[in-house]
Amino acid sequence: MPQGFNQVMAKRTAMCFFLIVMLFFVCVLRVASLAETESREAHANQNTYQLEVASVRKNIFDCNLRPLTGSESVIYATVPPTPRAIMALQSVLEGEALEDALERLEGGKPIVVEVPEWIDCAGVVCVEVQKHLTNETPARHIIGYLNGDGKGVSGLEAAYEEELATDEVVSVRYAMDGLHNLIPGIEPTLSGDTNLYHSGIATTIDINIQNAVDQAADKLGRGAVVVMEVGTGKIRAMASRPDFEVDNVAAALEADNSPLLNRALSAYNVGSAFKPCIAAAALEQGLYAKMQYTCTGSCLIGGQLFKCHNLHGHGQMDLKGALAQSCNTYFYTLAEKVGPDAIHQMAESLGFGQKRELAEGITVQPGNLTSLETLKRLPAAVANFAIGQGDLLLSPVALASLYEAIAGDGTYHLPTLIEGTVENGRITEAAKESAPTRVMSAETAAILREYLVGVVEDGLGRRAKPDEGGAGGKTATAQTGWTENGKEVEHAWFCGFFPAENPKYVAIVLAENADSGAENSAPVFKAIADAVWNMGY
């Protein structure tokens, strides 16, 4: 072959060889790159050890965005099984807590342990997280409790589960080698957004008033307290007794006295606490506002004998005196004269016997309002209705509406419990305000305020009189018609407002299965009124 042809072929062969070498080199680089990527992914996903420290749940706040839940915090430490970390742990723990931690560290993996203080040691990560609920959480019956999975199962915790629950978890990740041993010198990493603690829902509860109510309610044994703001219907405090422990709900479920029952939302016989409703109906008619009556201790209604609680009689009574002394025969006669239509209409206009929803998923028992047909048909039913007996059943929350109308200008507001949604420490979506409903004239309300102040100053409610500011209200001892241990069960009430001039708050106090509203409930009312006055509210 010609020499030129051989030269051309040699060049082409050299070029092909060069290209083959280059392609091989590129393939080697590609394989190396893929191997490095897979190695990094394996290191990130497989060669780590992650410890979950705590789940993050949003909080429930009071009306001033002070936390009702999550007000207490705890320090958790993630501790690796290294000599330095173990020595650091021994400096802050002792006894069974230390023994338990050391036993778990024998497994060769980092552990999570609650510690009393921060630990400064390589490999140890400390994080402060909130304890969502504790046995010191206020208003536990309305706040509710969580199950073992951290999900709300009662109260606001259940009603607003979607708003309060998050997928956020505070966790710590440790680097490990291929043999699952900790890699020395690589510090663990902390993750989790605890800023969510500053979000949740805001309630109308005022934590200062709530704390005062919780303390006073402990004297009740079994019962409830509701404090409502006059002019808004916002519930500033609510308590039910007996209370329960959030870390031992099982014991409450088995208890005979139903600690988990929210008695503030439950319906009861109300007795004489209902008399101001009859008085309001009479004053609105105007015909019987100045009615005089002589109480002899009993009277005939529809041919049936009805007795006063004072079997010797109260003597000459007017409306003011009848409220002060809680004279039954006066109100039997007054209701008979005013008539079923007027007294039933007043009760119905206050929403008695109707379903009330304080917040989404928080419902007040409707109780029972004696029907107008029954009142028209049976004179005895009118007599029972006049003193809050018979088949009339109302909750403490429902009664608060009657006393708000009297304490204010004759209007009441549907009670509310939610202020709005909280995001990053501020309310971003406010709840709708409750509109006023007029049930009596301002003149009627003013007269009843005067008369109910007389109950506290000179009548059966003297034990409810605050040290400062005065108050008005009504005692009640309601018969239930059933017995316990051979004795008739009665419920004791004091329902009122404070201060006496320009009232700001209504307080309803129920002592379940108690002897006397004057003796059992009025002192609790006084304690609450004194505490709120001393706060400067």
C-alpha positions as CSV (number, residue, x, y, z in Angstrom):
1,M,0.0,0.0,0.0
2,P,1.1,3.6,-0.5
3,Q,2.9,5.1,2.4
4,G,0.4,8.0,2.6
5,F,-2.5,5.5,3.1
6,N,-0.6,3.9,6.0
7,Q,-0.1,7.3,7.6
8,V,-3.8,8.2,7.4
9,M,-4.8,4.8,8.9
10,A,-2.3,5.3,11.8
11,K,-3.8,8.7,12.6
12,R,-7.3,7.3,12.5
13,T,-6.4,4.5,14.8
14,A,-4.7,6.8,17.2
15,M,-7.8,9.1,17.2
16,C,-10.1,6.1,17.9
17,F,-7.9,5.0,20.7
18,F,-8.0,8.5,22.2
19,L,-11.8,8.6,22.0
20,I,-12.1,5.2,23.6
21,V,-9.8,6.3,26.5
22,M,-11.8,9.5,26.9
23,L,-15.1,7.7,27.0
24,F,-13.8,5.3,29.5
25,F,-12.5,8.1,31.7
26,V,-15.9,9.9,31.5
27,C,-17.7,6.6,32.5
28,V,-15.3,6.2,35.5
29,L,-16.1,9.8,36.6
30,R,-19.8,9.2,36.2
31,V,-19.7,6.0,38.3
32,A,-17.6,7.8,40.9
33,S,-20.1,10.7,41.0
34,L,-23.1,8.3,41.4
35,A,-21.3,6.4,44.1
36,E,-20.5,9.6,46.0
37,T,-24.2,10.7,45.7
38,E,-25.4,7.4,47.0
39,S,-22.9,7.5,49.8
40,R,-24.1,11.0,50.8
41,E,-27.8,9.8,50.7
42,A,-26.9,6.7,52.7
43,H,-25.2,8.9,55.3
44,A,-28.2,11.2,55.5
45,N,-30.9,8.6,55.5
46,Q,-29.3,5.4,57.0
47,N,-26.2,6.4,58.9
48,T,-28.0,8.6,61.4
49,Y,-29.9,8.0,64.6
50,Q,-32.9,10.3,65.3
51,L,-34.4,10.9,68.7
52,E,-37.9,12.4,68.9
53,V,-38.0,14.7,71.9
54,A,-41.5,16.1,71.9
55,S,-44.5,16.7,69.6
56,V,-45.4,20.4,69.2
57,R,-49.1,21.3,69.9
58,K,-50.4,24.8,69.5
59,N,-51.8,26.5,72.7
60,I,-55.0,27.8,74.2
61,F,-54.7,31.4,75.5
62,D,-56.8,33.6,77.7
63,C,-58.4,36.9,76.5
64,N,-55.1,38.7,77.0
65,L,-53.1,36.0,75.1
66,R,-51.6,34.6,78.3
67,P,-51.2,30.8,78.0
68,L,-53.8,28.6,79.6
69,T,-52.0,25.5,78.2
70,G,-48.2,25.2,77.8
71,S,-47.5,27.6,80.7
72,E,-45.0,25.2,82.2
73,S,-41.9,23.9,80.4
74,V,-39.5,21.1,80.9
75,I,-35.8,20.5,79.8
76,Y,-35.1,17.4,77.9
77,A,-31.5,16.3,77.1
78,T,-30.4,13.8,74.5
79,V,-27.5,12.0,75.9
80,P,-25.1,9.7,73.9
81,P,-23.4,6.7,75.6
82,T,-20.0,8.4,75.9
83,P,-18.0,8.7,79.2
84,R,-18.1,12.5,79.1
85,A,-21.8,12.6,78.6
86,I,-22.5,10.0,81.3
87,M,-20.4,12.0,83.8
88,A,-22.3,15.2,82.9
89,L,-25.6,13.3,83.4
90,Q,-24.4,12.1,86.8
91,S,-23.9,15.7,87.8
92,V,-27.5,16.6,87.4
93,L,-29.5,13.4,88.1
94,E,-29.6,11.1,91.0
95,G,-31.6,8.2,92.5
96,E,-34.0,6.2,90.4
97,A,-34.0,8.8,87.6
98,L,-30.2,8.3,87.1
99,E,-30.4,4.5,87.4
100,D,-33.0,4.4,84.8
101,A,-31.0,6.6,82.4
102,L,-27.8,4.6,82.9
103,E,-29.7,1.3,82.2
104,R,-31.1,2.7,79.0
105,L,-27.6,3.9,77.9
106,E,-26.3,0.4,78.1
107,G,-28.2,-0.2,74.8
108,G,-25.4,1.7,73.1
109,K,-27.7,4.4,71.6
110,P,-28.4,8.0,72.7
111,I,-31.4,8.5,74.9
112,V,-33.9,11.3,75.8
113,V,-34.1,12.1,79.5
114,E,-35.8,14.9,81.5
115,V,-33.2,16.9,83.4
116,P,-33.5,19.7,86.0
117,E,-31.0,22.0,84.4
118,W,-29.1,22.5,81.2
119,I,-26.1,20.3,80.5
120,D,-23.0,21.8,78.7
121,C,-21.2,18.8,77.3
122,A,-20.1,17.7,73.8
123,G,-22.7,15.4,72.2
124,V,-25.5,16.4,74.7
125,V,-28.3,18.5,73.3
126,C,-30.7,20.2,75.7
127,V,-34.0,21.6,74.5
128,E,-36.8,23.3,76.5
129,V,-40.2,22.2,75.4
130,Q,-43.7,23.0,76.8
131,K,-45.8,20.6,78.9
132,H,-49.1,21.2,77.2
133,L,-51.3,20.1,80.1
134,T,-50.5,19.7,83.8
135,N,-52.5,19.3,87.0
136,E,-52.1,23.0,87.5
137,T,-53.7,23.9,84.2
138,P,-56.6,26.3,84.9
139,A,-60.2,25.7,83.8
140,R,-59.4,22.1,83.1
141,H,-63.1,21.1,82.5
142,I,-63.4,23.6,79.6
143,I,-59.9,23.1,78.4
144,G,-60.3,19.3,78.3
145,Y,-57.6,16.7,78.1
146,L,-55.6,14.6,75.6
147,N,-55.4,10.8,75.0
148,G,-52.2,8.8,75.0
149,D,-51.5,9.9,71.3
150,G,-51.7,13.6,72.2
151,K,-55.1,14.0,70.6
152,G,-57.9,16.1,72.3
153,V,-60.8,14.0,73.5
154,S,-62.8,16.6,75.5
155,G,-63.4,20.3,75.9
156,L,-61.7,22.8,73.7
157,E,-58.8,20.3,73.1
158,A,-61.3,18.1,71.2
159,A,-63.4,20.8,69.7
160,Y,-60.4,22.6,68.1
161,E,-58.2,19.5,67.5
162,E,-57.6,20.5,63.9
163,E,-56.5,24.0,64.8
164,L,-54.3,22.9,67.7
165,A,-52.6,19.7,66.3
166,T,-49.5,19.9,64.2
167,D,-47.1,17.5,62.5
168,E,-44.1,19.3,64.0
169,V,-41.7,17.2,66.1
170,V,-38.7,18.4,68.1
171,S,-36.0,15.9,67.3
172,V,-32.2,15.4,67.5
173,R,-30.1,13.6,64.9
174,Y,-26.8,11.9,65.6
175,A,-24.3,10.8,62.8
176,M,-23.3,7.1,62.8
177,D,-20.8,5.0,60.8
178,G,-21.6,1.9,58.8
179,L,-21.5,-0.2,61.9
180,H,-24.1,2.1,63.6
181,N,-21.6,3.5,66.0
182,L,-21.6,7.2,66.8
183,I,-19.0,9.2,64.8
184,P,-16.8,11.2,67.2
185,G,-16.4,14.9,66.5
186,I,-19.7,15.3,64.6
187,E,-22.1,17.3,66.7
188,P,-25.8,16.3,66.7
189,T,-28.4,18.5,65.0
190,L,-31.6,19.8,66.5
191,S,-34.8,20.3,64.4
192,G,-38.4,21.3,65.1
193,D,-40.3,24.6,65.0
194,T,-41.2,25.6,68.5
195,N,-42.5,29.0,67.3
196,L,-45.8,27.1,66.9
197,Y,-46.3,27.4,70.6
198,H,-47.2,31.0,70.0
199,S,-50.2,30.1,67.9
200,G,-53.6,28.5,68.6
201,I,-56.9,29.8,69.9
202,A,-57.7,32.7,72.3
203,T,-60.6,32.2,74.7
204,T,-62.6,34.8,76.6
205,I,-61.3,33.4,79.9
206,D,-59.3,35.9,82.1
207,I,-56.6,33.8,83.8
208,N,-56.6,36.1,86.9
209,I,-60.3,35.8,87.4
210,Q,-60.1,32.1,86.6
211,N,-57.5,31.5,89.3
212,A,-59.7,33.3,91.8
213,V,-62.7,31.2,90.8
214,D,-60.7,27.9,90.9
215,Q,-59.5,28.7,94.5
216,A,-63.0,29.7,95.7
217,A,-64.7,26.7,93.9
218,D,-62.6,24.3,96.0
219,K,-65.0,25.0,98.9
220,L,-67.9,23.6,97.0
221,G,-67.2,19.9,97.0
222,R,-69.5,19.3,94.1
223,G,-70.7,22.2,92.1
224,A,-69.9,24.9,89.5
225,V,-69.1,28.5,89.1
226,V,-69.5,30.8,86.0
227,V,-68.4,34.4,85.8
228,M,-69.7,36.4,82.9
229,E,-68.9,39.9,81.8
230,V,-71.9,42.3,81.8
231,G,-72.5,43.9,78.4
232,T,-70.7,41.3,76.3
233,G,-71.8,37.8,77.5
234,K,-68.1,36.8,77.5
235,I,-67.3,34.0,80.0
236,R,-64.3,35.2,82.1
237,A,-64.1,32.1,84.3
238,M,-65.7,28.7,84.6
239,A,-65.0,25.9,87.1
240,S,-66.6,22.6,87.9
241,R,-66.0,20.5,91.0
242,P,-64.8,17.9,91.7
243,D,-61.8,18.5,89.5
244,F,-59.6,15.8,87.8
245,E,-56.0,15.2,87.2
246,V,-54.9,15.3,83.5
247,D,-52.2,12.6,84.1
248,N,-54.7,10.2,85.7
249,V,-57.9,10.5,83.8
250,A,-58.6,6.8,84.3
251,A,-59.1,7.4,88.0
252,A,-61.7,10.1,87.2
253,L,-63.5,7.8,84.8
254,E,-64.0,5.2,87.6
255,A,-64.9,7.7,90.4
256,D,-68.4,7.8,91.7
257,N,-68.7,11.6,91.9
258,S,-68.2,12.1,88.1
259,P,-65.1,14.4,88.2
260,L,-65.1,14.7,84.3
261,L,-68.6,16.1,84.2
262,N,-68.6,19.8,83.5
263,R,-71.4,20.9,85.9
264,A,-71.3,24.5,84.6
265,L,-72.8,23.2,81.4
266,S,-75.3,20.8,83.0
267,A,-78.9,21.5,83.9
268,Y,-80.2,21.4,87.4
269,N,-83.3,22.4,89.5
270,V,-82.8,26.1,90.2
271,G,-85.4,27.0,92.8
272,S,-85.6,30.6,94.0
273,A,-82.8,31.8,91.7
274,F,-85.5,31.9,89.1
275,K,-87.7,34.3,91.0
276,P,-86.2,37.5,89.4
277,C,-87.5,36.2,86.1
278,I,-91.1,36.2,87.5
279,A,-90.5,39.6,89.1
280,A,-89.3,40.9,85.7
281,A,-92.5,39.7,84.0
282,A,-94.6,41.4,86.7
283,L,-92.7,44.7,86.5
284,E,-93.0,44.7,82.7
285,Q,-96.8,44.4,83.0
286,G,-96.8,47.2,85.5
287,L,-100.1,46.1,87.1
288,Y,-98.6,44.1,90.0
289,A,-95.3,45.9,90.6
290,K,-96.6,47.3,93.9
291,M,-98.5,44.2,94.9
292,Q,-98.9,43.7,98.7
293,Y,-99.4,40.3,100.2
294,T,-99.6,38.8,103.7
295,C,-97.6,35.6,104.0
296,T,-99.1,33.2,106.6
297,G,-96.8,30.3,105.7
298,S,-99.0,28.7,103.1
299,C,-101.7,29.4,100.5
300,L,-104.1,27.6,98.3
301,I,-103.5,27.4,94.5
302,G,-106.0,25.6,92.4
303,G,-107.4,24.0,95.5
304,Q,-103.9,22.6,96.5
305,L,-102.0,23.8,99.5
306,F,-98.5,25.3,98.8
307,K,-96.2,26.1,101.7
308,C,-93.6,28.8,102.2
309,H,-90.1,27.9,103.4
310,N,-91.0,30.0,106.5
311,L,-93.8,27.9,107.9
312,H,-94.7,30.7,110.4
313,G,-95.1,33.2,107.6
314,H,-93.3,36.4,106.6
315,G,-96.2,38.7,107.3
316,Q,-96.8,41.7,105.1
317,M,-94.7,41.5,101.9
318,D,-94.0,43.7,98.8
319,L,-91.9,42.6,95.8
320,K,-88.7,44.0,97.3
321,G,-89.2,42.3,100.6
322,A,-90.4,39.0,99.0
323,L,-87.1,38.9,97.1
324,A,-85.0,39.7,100.1
325,Q,-86.7,37.0,102.2
326,S,-87.4,34.6,99.3
327,C,-91.1,34.4,100.2
328,N,-92.7,31.6,98.3
329,T,-96.3,32.4,98.9
330,Y,-95.8,35.9,97.5
331,F,-94.4,34.5,94.3
332,Y,-97.1,31.8,94.0
333,T,-99.7,34.6,94.1
334,L,-97.8,37.0,91.9
335,A,-97.3,34.4,89.1
336,E,-101.0,33.5,89.3
337,K,-102.0,37.2,88.8
338,V,-99.4,37.9,86.1
339,G,-100.5,34.8,84.2
340,P,-98.9,32.0,82.3
341,D,-98.4,33.9,79.0
342,A,-96.3,36.7,80.5
343,I,-94.1,34.6,82.8
344,H,-93.5,32.0,80.1
345,Q,-92.7,34.6,77.5
346,M,-90.1,36.2,79.8
347,A,-88.4,32.8,80.4
348,E,-88.5,32.0,76.7
349,S,-87.1,35.3,75.7
350,L,-84.0,34.6,77.9
351,G,-83.4,31.4,75.9
352,F,-84.3,29.1,78.7
353,G,-84.8,25.5,77.5
354,Q,-82.9,26.2,74.3
355,K,-79.6,24.8,73.1
356,R,-76.6,27.1,73.6
357,E,-73.2,26.7,71.9
358,L,-70.4,28.5,73.7
359,A,-67.9,27.6,71.0
360,E,-67.7,25.1,68.2
361,G,-68.3,21.7,69.8
362,I,-68.9,23.2,73.3
363,T,-72.7,22.9,74.0
364,V,-74.6,23.8,77.1
365,Q,-77.4,21.4,78.1
366,P,-80.7,23.0,77.1
367,G,-82.4,21.8,80.3
368,N,-86.2,22.0,80.4
369,L,-88.6,24.9,80.2
370,T,-92.1,24.1,81.5
371,S,-94.4,24.3,78.4
372,L,-96.9,27.1,78.1
373,E,-99.7,24.5,77.6
374,T,-98.8,22.9,80.9
375,L,-98.9,26.3,82.7
376,K,-102.3,27.2,81.2
377,R,-103.7,23.8,82.1
378,L,-102.4,23.3,85.6
379,P,-102.5,26.1,88.3
380,A,-100.1,23.9,90.4
381,A,-97.5,24.1,87.5
382,V,-97.7,27.9,87.6
383,A,-97.0,27.8,91.4
384,N,-94.0,25.5,90.9
385,F,-92.8,27.6,88.0
386,A,-93.0,30.8,90.2
387,I,-90.3,29.5,92.5
388,G,-88.2,27.7,90.0
389,Q,-89.4,24.2,90.8
390,G,-91.4,21.5,89.0
391,D,-89.9,20.3,85.8
392,L,-87.9,23.5,85.2
393,L,-84.1,22.7,84.7
394,L,-81.5,25.2,83.9
395,S,-77.7,25.3,83.7
396,P,-75.5,27.8,85.5
397,V,-74.6,29.3,82.1
398,A,-78.2,29.8,81.3
399,L,-79.0,31.5,84.6
400,A,-76.2,33.9,83.9
401,S,-78.2,35.5,81.0
402,L,-81.0,36.4,83.4
403,Y,-78.7,38.1,85.8
404,E,-76.7,39.9,83.0
405,A,-80.0,41.4,81.8
406,I,-80.7,42.7,85.3
407,A,-77.2,43.9,85.9
408,G,-77.1,45.7,82.6
409,D,-79.8,47.7,80.7
410,G,-82.3,44.9,80.3
411,T,-80.5,43.1,77.5
412,Y,-78.4,39.9,77.6
413,H,-75.8,38.4,75.2
414,L,-75.5,34.8,74.2
415,P,-72.6,33.6,76.2
416,T,-69.3,33.2,74.3
417,L,-66.0,31.5,75.0
418,I,-63.8,32.2,72.0
419,E,-62.0,35.5,71.1
420,G,-60.4,34.2,67.9
421,T,-57.5,32.5,66.2
422,V,-53.9,33.2,67.3
423,E,-50.9,33.3,64.9
424,N,-47.5,34.2,66.2
425,G,-48.7,35.8,69.3
426,R,-51.5,37.9,68.0
427,I,-55.2,37.4,67.1
428,T,-55.5,37.2,63.3
429,E,-59.2,36.1,63.1
430,A,-61.5,37.5,65.7
431,A,-64.7,35.7,66.7
432,K,-68.0,37.3,66.0
433,E,-69.3,39.5,68.8
434,S,-72.6,38.4,70.4
435,A,-75.5,40.9,69.7
436,P,-77.7,42.1,72.6
437,T,-81.2,40.7,73.1
438,R,-83.7,42.9,75.0
439,V,-85.9,41.1,77.4
440,M,-86.9,43.9,79.7
441,S,-86.8,47.7,79.9
442,A,-83.9,49.5,81.4
443,E,-86.3,50.8,84.1
444,T,-87.3,47.2,85.1
445,A,-83.6,46.2,85.2
446,A,-82.8,49.2,87.4
447,I,-85.6,48.3,89.9
448,L,-84.5,44.7,90.0
449,R,-80.9,45.7,90.6
450,E,-82.0,47.8,93.6
451,Y,-84.1,44.9,95.0
452,L,-81.4,42.3,94.5
453,V,-78.8,44.6,96.2
454,G,-81.3,44.6,99.1
455,V,-81.1,40.8,99.2
456,V,-77.4,41.1,99.9
457,E,-77.6,44.1,102.2
458,D,-80.6,43.2,104.3
459,G,-82.0,39.8,103.2
460,L,-80.9,36.2,103.0
461,G,-77.9,36.9,100.9
462,R,-75.9,38.8,103.5
463,R,-73.1,36.2,103.4
464,A,-72.5,37.2,99.8
465,K,-71.7,40.8,100.6
466,P,-68.2,41.7,99.4
467,D,-65.8,43.7,101.6
468,E,-65.8,46.5,98.9
469,G,-68.1,47.6,96.1
470,G,-71.3,45.8,97.2
471,A,-73.3,43.3,95.1
472,G,-76.8,42.1,94.3
473,G,-78.1,38.7,93.9
474,K,-80.5,35.9,95.0
475,T,-80.1,32.8,97.1
476,A,-81.8,29.5,96.3
477,T,-82.2,26.0,97.8
478,A,-83.8,23.9,95.1
479,Q,-85.6,20.6,95.8
480,T,-84.9,17.8,93.3
481,G,-87.5,15.3,94.3
482,W,-85.1,12.4,94.9
483,T,-83.2,11.2,97.9
484,E,-79.7,10.0,98.8
485,N,-79.1,8.0,102.0
486,G,-82.6,8.7,103.1
487,K,-82.3,12.5,102.8
488,E,-83.8,14.7,100.0
489,V,-81.1,16.0,97.7
490,E,-81.2,19.8,97.3
491,H,-79.0,22.2,95.2
492,A,-77.8,25.4,96.7
493,W,-77.4,28.5,94.6
494,F,-76.3,32.1,94.8
495,C,-76.6,34.1,91.6
496,G,-75.7,37.8,91.4
497,F,-73.7,40.7,90.1
498,F,-70.9,43.0,91.4
499,P,-70.1,45.7,92.1
500,A,-73.5,47.1,93.1
501,E,-73.1,50.3,91.1
502,N,-72.5,49.8,87.4
503,P,-72.0,46.0,87.7
504,K,-69.2,44.5,85.6
505,Y,-69.6,40.8,86.3
506,V,-72.3,38.2,86.9
507,A,-71.3,35.2,89.0
508,I,-73.4,32.0,89.3
509,V,-72.5,29.6,92.1
510,L,-74.0,26.1,92.4
511,A,-73.3,23.8,95.3
512,E,-74.6,20.4,94.4
513,N,-76.4,18.4,97.1
514,A,-76.0,21.1,99.7
515,D,-78.2,22.5,102.4
516,S,-78.5,26.2,101.8
517,G,-77.7,28.8,99.1
518,A,-77.1,31.3,101.9
519,E,-74.6,29.1,103.7
520,N,-72.9,27.1,100.9
521,S,-72.9,29.3,97.8
522,A,-73.1,32.9,99.0
523,P,-69.6,32.8,100.7
524,V,-68.1,31.5,97.5
525,F,-69.6,34.4,95.6
526,K,-68.2,36.8,98.2
527,A,-64.7,35.3,97.8
528,I,-64.8,35.8,94.1
529,A,-66.1,39.3,94.2
530,D,-63.5,40.3,96.8
531,A,-60.7,38.8,94.7
532,V,-61.8,40.5,91.5
533,W,-62.1,43.8,93.3
534,N,-58.6,43.5,94.8
535,M,-57.3,42.9,91.2
536,G,-58.5,46.4,90.3
537,Y,-60.8,45.1,87.6
